[in-house]
């Protein structure tokens, strides 16, 4: 919960920045013999409705990837654009 990520926006094929808004629900996958998360609930950046509220959206976990903060910067910052280590 509260981790930055990239997720495919519903009904598109594009990844967008988002924040995991609810703790994931783990279930036991007997076939894999491991715990799994089937979907995550996220809030996408710049996804406000007319009233200014950002909706929670369900995304299959296979379409969500973690986002290291060091890959992003504010345009006003003077940054060296090299791959983070």
N, C-alpha and C positions, 0 to 999 in steps of 0.2 A: 504494500500500500504506500502511496505517495512517492513512488519511484518514477523517474522519467523513462519514456520508452518511445519507440516508433511503432505504429500499428497501422494496419490497412484500414482505411476509412470504409465503413459499411457501403456495399454496393458499388465499390470502385476497385481499382487495382493499384492504388497509390498509397505509399506509406506517408503518414503525417506524425508530427510530434504529439505526444499525449502524456498524461499522467495516470497511473493506475489509481483509481478512485475508491476501490473497495478491496478488502483483503481477498485473495483468491481462495476458492474452495477446492481442497485437495480430496481426491478419491483414490481408491486402490484399484489399479488395473491388473486384474488377475493374469491376463495374457503376458504382459510385460513383467509382472511380479514387482511392481514399483508404484509409488504414488505419482499421480498425474493431475494436472489442471487442464480442464477442457476448454474453458473460456475465461477471459479477464474482463472486468468492467473498467473502462477508461473514460477520461474526459479529454477530448481533443482540443489542442490549442486553436484559437480563433474559430470556435464552433458555437458562438453565442446565438440564441434565438432573438426574436424581436424585443423581448423583455430584458435581454442582457444576461439570461441564465445559460449556463453551459450544461447540456444534457449528459447523463451517464450513458455510455453505449457499450453493448456486449460485443466482444471480438473473440473469435476462436484463438486459443493460445498459440497455435502454429503461425498466426499472423501478427504476433507481437514480439519485438526484439528489444533488449535493454539498450539504453542510451547513455553512453559515457558523457558526462557534462563537458569534458574537455574538447569535444568535437564542435561545440557551439560557442559563439561569442556575440557580444553586442556590436553593431556596426560602428559605434563611436569608439570602440576600443582599438588600439593599435596592436595587432596581433601578428605573429609570424605564422603563416599558414603552412605548417608542416604537420605530418602525421604525429599525433600524440603517442607517447611511449607508455 
